[in-house]
Amino acid sequence: MRTLICGSIAYDNIMVFPDHFKNHILPEKIHVLNVAFLVPEMRREFGGCAGNIAYNLSLLDGEPIMMATVGDDYPLYAARFEKLGLNQDHILHVPETFTAQAFITTDLDDNQITAFHPGAMNFSHLNSVNDTQDIRLGIIAPDGRDGMIQHAREFHEAGIPFIFDPGQGLPMYNGDELLQFIDKADYIAVNDYEGELLQERTGRKLESLADQAKALIITLGAQGSLIYADGKKYQIPSVKPKAIVDPTGCGDAYRAGLLYGIVNGLDWQTTGQLSSLMGSLKIAHRGGQNHTFTRNEIDQYYFEQFGSRLP
């Protein structure tokens, strides 16, 4: 069943500075900061919310359809999607732009300095939900501001249920704008920090916001997650990972589990547990798309954790 994933396609450029930032930044000179860090270690990862969610949903044998905008440097990513057999029909090339990318420098204390260039993501409104067919469920993940607003309206007008997942894009919107998203969305997904910000911006308690949607999902990291649905509060346990290597993309893996559970009519406890498992499998690997599991392996891990089989 086709699931439309509206969000970013991005490259993550990750560099390691083999020292401590504090040894090279003079507090009394912060107003005239001019520093350079030699970073002998660097890797480039395939990322972006749309790419990460689609990749994880494909591991579950779902049918993800990505809707995103990319730049002139997209061919490397395109070759990956082609090899994986992921649909690229609604990935739009915007000439004379770069694909969105993050430049992340980490020191030995795990402090990070990040620069993010949205590039082609700023043109996400050039894509339209109306250009798709046979979509059963959608998600609006972090993307260009205008595109997120437009796609929410188009999902709503087309009668296609969707998850509103503002993520790091949440600060772009004021309270009234966020309430407009929530009025249109069928499901809301945030982490605990985003949930607090959502309350602050809208002036509404999470319990009140949950009453406006079929479900409100709040991820809590190692403490698991909460799902408010059907007048109930579901406590979803975390799944202990085999190793904690890199949290990048864990939220996207979790959302792939949500999409799979919703579109296949699974109950909320099962959906939440599958989502938690997907996040756990990802965190043991670097990057958002370097974990490889067959559907049978995921089913077996689910049975080992929860003592039941996935429907």
C-alpha positions as CSV (number, residue, x, y, z in Angstrom):
1,M,0.0,0.0,0.0
2,R,1.5,3.3,-1.2
3,T,2.7,5.7,1.5
4,L,3.7,9.2,0.5
5,I,6.6,10.6,2.4
6,C,7.0,14.4,2.1
7,G,10.3,15.6,3.5
8,S,14.0,16.3,2.8
9,I,16.6,14.4,0.9
10,A,20.0,15.4,2.2
11,Y,23.7,14.6,2.5
12,D,25.2,14.5,6.0
13,N,28.9,15.5,6.0
14,I,30.3,14.4,9.3
15,M,33.8,15.4,10.5
16,V,35.7,14.6,13.6
17,F,38.1,17.2,15.2
18,P,40.7,15.2,17.2
19,D,40.9,17.8,20.0
20,H,38.5,19.9,22.1
21,F,36.9,23.1,20.8
22,K,37.4,24.8,24.1
23,N,41.2,24.6,23.5
24,H,40.9,26.8,20.4
25,I,38.1,29.2,21.2
26,L,39.1,32.2,23.4
27,P,36.0,33.3,25.4
28,E,37.2,36.9,25.6
29,K,37.5,37.0,21.8
30,I,34.2,35.4,21.0
31,H,32.9,38.7,19.4
32,V,35.7,38.4,16.8
33,L,35.6,34.7,16.4
34,N,37.8,33.4,13.5
35,V,38.9,29.8,13.9
36,A,39.6,26.8,11.7
37,F,39.6,23.2,12.7
38,L,41.7,20.5,10.9
39,V,39.4,17.5,10.5
40,P,41.4,14.5,9.2
41,E,38.4,12.2,9.5
42,M,35.3,12.8,7.4
43,R,32.5,10.7,6.0
44,R,29.4,11.5,3.9
45,E,26.2,9.8,4.8
46,F,22.9,9.6,2.9
47,G,20.2,11.3,5.0
48,G,17.2,13.5,5.0
49,C,13.9,12.6,6.7
50,A,12.2,11.4,3.5
51,G,15.2,9.3,2.5
52,N,15.6,7.8,6.0
53,I,11.9,7.1,6.5
54,A,11.5,5.5,3.0
55,Y,14.6,3.3,3.5
56,N,13.3,2.0,6.8
57,L,9.8,1.4,5.5
58,S,11.3,-0.5,2.6
59,L,12.9,-2.9,5.1
60,L,9.4,-3.7,6.3
61,D,8.4,-4.4,2.8
62,G,6.3,-1.3,2.7
63,E,5.7,0.8,-0.5
64,P,7.2,4.3,0.2
65,I,6.8,7.1,-2.3
66,M,9.2,10.0,-1.6
67,M,8.3,13.5,-2.4
68,A,11.3,15.8,-2.2
69,T,13.4,18.4,-4.1
70,V,17.1,17.9,-4.9
71,G,19.9,19.7,-6.5
72,D,22.6,19.2,-9.2
73,D,24.6,16.9,-6.9
74,Y,21.8,14.4,-6.6
75,P,23.0,11.6,-9.0
76,L,25.0,9.8,-6.3
77,Y,21.9,9.5,-4.1
78,A,19.8,8.7,-7.2
79,A,22.0,5.7,-8.0
80,R,21.6,4.5,-4.4
81,F,17.8,4.7,-4.6
82,E,17.8,2.9,-8.0
83,K,19.9,0.1,-6.5
84,L,17.5,-0.2,-3.6
85,G,14.5,-0.2,-5.9
86,L,13.0,2.9,-4.2
87,N,10.5,5.0,-6.2
88,Q,11.9,8.3,-7.4
89,D,8.9,9.5,-9.5
90,H,8.2,12.5,-7.2
91,I,11.7,13.6,-6.5
92,L,12.1,16.9,-8.3
93,H,15.5,18.2,-9.5
94,V,15.8,22.0,-9.1
95,P,18.6,23.2,-11.4
96,E,21.4,25.3,-10.1
97,T,20.9,24.3,-6.5
98,F,22.6,21.9,-4.1
99,T,20.8,19.0,-2.5
100,A,20.2,19.9,1.2
101,Q,23.1,19.1,3.4
102,A,24.5,19.3,6.9
103,F,28.1,19.9,7.8
104,I,28.7,18.5,11.3
105,T,32.0,18.8,13.2
106,T,32.3,16.9,16.4
107,D,35.1,17.2,19.0
108,L,36.4,14.7,21.5
109,D,33.8,15.8,24.1
110,D,31.0,15.1,21.5
111,N,30.3,18.8,21.2
112,Q,29.0,19.7,17.8
113,I,29.2,22.6,15.4
114,T,26.7,22.2,12.6
115,A,25.9,24.2,9.5
116,F,22.9,23.3,7.5
117,H,22.3,24.4,3.9
118,P,18.7,23.8,2.8
119,G,19.4,24.3,-0.9
120,A,16.8,22.6,-3.1
121,M,14.6,21.9,0.0
122,N,13.5,25.6,-0.2
123,F,11.6,24.7,-3.4
124,S,9.6,21.8,-1.9
125,H,6.4,23.7,-2.7
126,L,7.0,22.9,-6.4
127,N,5.9,19.4,-5.7
128,S,2.2,18.6,-5.3
129,V,0.4,15.8,-3.5
130,N,-2.2,16.1,-6.3
131,D,0.3,14.7,-8.8
132,T,0.3,11.3,-7.0
133,Q,-2.1,8.3,-7.3
134,D,-3.4,5.6,-5.0
135,I,-1.9,7.0,-1.8
136,R,-3.3,5.4,1.4
137,L,-1.3,7.4,4.0
138,G,1.1,10.3,4.1
139,I,3.6,12.0,6.4
140,I,4.8,15.6,6.4
141,A,8.3,15.5,7.8
142,P,10.7,18.4,8.1
143,D,11.0,20.2,4.7
144,G,10.8,23.6,3.2
145,R,8.4,25.9,5.1
146,D,6.1,26.7,2.2
147,G,6.1,23.0,1.0
148,M,5.0,21.7,4.4
149,I,2.1,24.1,4.5
150,Q,1.0,23.3,1.0
151,H,1.3,19.6,1.3
152,A,-0.8,19.6,4.5
153,R,-3.5,21.5,2.7
154,E,-3.4,19.1,-0.2
155,F,-3.5,16.0,1.9
156,H,-6.5,17.4,3.8
157,E,-8.4,18.4,0.7
158,A,-7.7,15.1,-1.0
159,G,-9.0,13.2,2.1
160,I,-5.7,11.4,2.5
161,P,-4.8,10.7,6.2
162,F,-1.4,11.9,7.2
163,I,1.1,12.3,10.1
164,F,2.3,15.7,11.0
165,D,5.9,15.3,12.0
166,P,7.4,18.8,12.3
167,G,10.7,17.8,13.8
168,Q,13.5,20.4,13.6
169,G,11.2,22.4,11.4
170,L,8.8,23.2,14.2
171,P,10.5,26.5,15.2
172,M,9.6,27.9,11.8
173,Y,5.9,28.2,12.7
174,N,4.0,30.2,15.2
175,G,1.2,28.9,17.4
176,D,-1.6,29.6,15.0
177,E,0.2,28.0,12.1
178,L,0.9,24.9,14.1
179,L,-2.8,24.7,15.1
180,Q,-3.7,24.8,11.4
181,F,-1.4,21.8,10.8
182,I,-3.0,19.9,13.7
183,D,-6.5,20.7,12.5
184,K,-5.7,19.1,9.2
185,A,-3.6,16.2,10.4
186,D,-4.9,12.8,11.5
187,Y,-1.8,11.9,13.5
188,I,0.9,14.0,15.3
189,A,4.4,12.7,16.0
190,V,7.0,14.6,18.1
191,N,9.8,13.9,20.5
192,D,9.7,15.1,24.1
193,Y,11.5,18.4,23.4
194,E,9.3,19.1,20.4
195,G,6.2,18.3,22.5
196,E,7.2,20.9,25.1
197,L,7.8,23.5,22.3
198,L,4.4,22.6,20.7
199,Q,2.7,23.2,24.0
200,E,4.5,26.5,24.4
201,R,3.7,27.8,20.9
202,T,0.1,26.7,20.8
203,G,-0.8,27.4,24.4
204,R,-2.5,23.9,24.5
205,K,-1.6,20.9,26.7
206,L,-0.6,17.8,24.8
207,E,-3.7,16.0,26.2
208,S,-5.8,18.6,24.5
209,L,-3.9,18.4,21.3
210,A,-4.3,14.6,21.4
211,D,-8.1,15.0,21.4
212,Q,-7.9,16.7,18.1
213,A,-6.2,13.8,16.3
214,K,-6.6,10.1,16.0
215,A,-3.3,9.7,17.8
216,L,-0.5,11.8,19.3
217,I,2.9,10.0,19.5
218,I,5.7,11.3,21.7
219,T,9.1,9.6,21.6
220,L,11.2,9.7,24.8
221,G,14.5,8.3,23.7
222,A,15.8,5.5,26.0
223,Q,12.5,5.9,28.1
224,G,10.4,4.6,25.2
225,S,7.4,6.4,23.9
226,L,3.8,7.4,24.6
227,I,0.9,7.0,22.3
228,Y,-2.4,8.8,23.1
229,A,-5.2,7.2,21.0
230,D,-8.7,6.0,21.4
231,G,-9.0,7.8,24.7
232,K,-6.1,5.7,26.1
233,K,-2.5,6.2,26.9
234,Y,-0.2,3.5,25.6
235,Q,3.2,3.1,27.3
236,I,5.6,1.8,24.7
237,P,8.9,0.4,26.1
238,S,12.2,1.0,24.5
239,V,14.1,-1.9,23.0
240,K,17.7,-2.2,24.3
241,P,20.0,-1.9,21.3
242,K,22.9,-4.3,20.7
243,A,25.1,-1.2,20.7
244,I,24.7,2.6,20.9
245,V,26.7,3.9,17.9
246,D,24.8,6.8,16.4
247,P,21.3,8.2,17.2
248,T,21.1,10.0,13.8
249,G,18.0,8.8,12.0
250,C,16.5,6.9,14.9
251,G,13.3,9.1,14.9
252,D,12.9,8.5,11.2
253,A,13.2,4.7,11.7
254,Y,10.6,4.9,14.4
255,R,8.3,6.8,12.1
256,A,8.6,4.1,9.4
257,G,7.2,1.7,12.0
258,L,4.3,4.1,12.7
259,L,3.5,4.3,9.0
260,Y,3.7,0.6,8.5
261,G,1.4,-0.1,11.5
262,I,-1.2,2.6,10.6
263,V,-1.5,1.6,6.9
264,N,-1.7,-2.1,7.8
265,G,-4.3,-1.6,10.5
266,L,-2.2,-2.8,13.4
267,D,-3.3,-2.0,17.0
268,W,-1.5,0.9,18.7
269,Q,0.5,-1.3,21.1
270,T,1.9,-3.4,18.3
271,T,2.5,-0.4,16.1
272,G,4.4,1.4,18.9
273,Q,6.5,-1.7,19.7
274,L,7.4,-2.2,16.1
275,S,8.4,1.5,15.9
276,S,10.5,1.2,19.0
277,L,12.3,-1.9,17.5
278,M,13.1,-0.1,14.3
279,G,14.7,2.8,16.2
280,S,16.8,0.3,18.2
281,L,18.0,-1.6,15.1
282,K,19.1,1.7,13.6
283,I,21.0,3.1,16.6
284,A,23.5,0.3,16.5
285,H,24.8,1.6,13.1
286,R,26.4,4.8,11.9
287,G,24.3,7.1,9.7
288,G,20.6,6.9,8.9
289,Q,20.6,4.2,6.3
290,N,23.5,1.8,6.9
291,H,21.6,-0.9,8.8
292,T,20.4,-3.8,6.7
293,F,17.8,-6.3,7.9
294,T,15.5,-8.6,6.0
295,R,11.8,-8.6,6.9
296,N,12.2,-12.1,8.4
297,E,15.0,-10.8,10.7
298,I,12.8,-7.9,11.9
299,D,9.9,-10.3,12.5
300,Q,12.3,-12.5,14.6
301,Y,13.7,-9.6,16.6
302,Y,10.1,-8.5,17.3
303,F,9.2,-12.0,18.6
304,E,12.3,-12.1,20.8
305,Q,11.5,-8.7,22.3
306,F,7.7,-9.0,22.7
307,G,6.9,-12.7,22.7
308,S,4.4,-12.4,19.8
309,R,4.5,-12.4,16.0
310,L,3.8,-9.4,13.8
311,P,0.5,-9.8,12.0
